[in-house]
């Protein structure tokens, strides 16, 4: 009970406070969620990804196994979601949204603090490797999935190369490979914009909640929630055993894989018009219910 309360107060309540402000902006001032989503997508997120990569220390075989874990979890969850979608009879757009919410978890503003709280500083570098890998997957595979909901496959592939976050990743890779130092005149504005990415993303979530209605198919939302909060931990536990991850690496990887649906999926859903109301409902539901699954999971991993 103490763990559940601590997780709620330190990680979930702040998110809902910011989301509540976004809700009020939309309901009282009729602020445009689409405009703010564009700001996040084209300005804040590329800087956030670039800074995260250039400041992360990703080296060694353990880092490689953590990166492999993030990739395999995403693939496994995608396969499970595709199978689960068969009896649900989803159309192309709904299927893209369903895959988005089940394949990508909230490892950043939620997952990293939970890992730090539960397992200490030693686990944080492992969690960072997982998060960086999953971030790259989100802005490549995730963007592709969102784009295919409304476009042909060739158009979706071309659309990936128009995503600014991808160039943030490419720029960071160049810096890391060459060992070049980023000029202060460039790094300072990047850091300022990066600092705004997470809170503004949560504002967008709150603003989107104002537009959300009762889901047309609650069973589809329930299926996505079950996959994200119940199936993902089991998948991650099995994969950590397969990859030989132990100790804090195993703890960090399993917890990050078991986080609620990533807030960025609401941005992608809005940007590509892929079932945004459904995606928002799943993000909200998984975030609200996540302490019920995370608390026993953390207790299990701690022994």
Buried (B, 14 or more C-beta within 10 A) or exposed (E): EEBBEBBBEEBBEBBBEBBBBBBBBBBEEEBEBEEBBBBBBBBBBBBBBBBBBBEBEBEEEBBBBBBBBBBBBBBBBBEBBBEBBEEBEBEEBBBBBBBBBBBBBBBBBBBBBBBBBBBEEEBBBBBBBBBBBBBBBBBBBBBBBBBBBBBEEEEBEEBBEEBBBBBBBEBBBEBEEEEEEBEEEEBEEBBEBBBBBBBBBBBBBBBBBBBBEEBEEEEBBEBBBBBBBEBBBEBBBBBBEEBEBEEBBBBBBBBBBBBBBBBBBBBBBBBBEBBBBBBBBBBBBBBEBBBEBBBEBBEEBEE
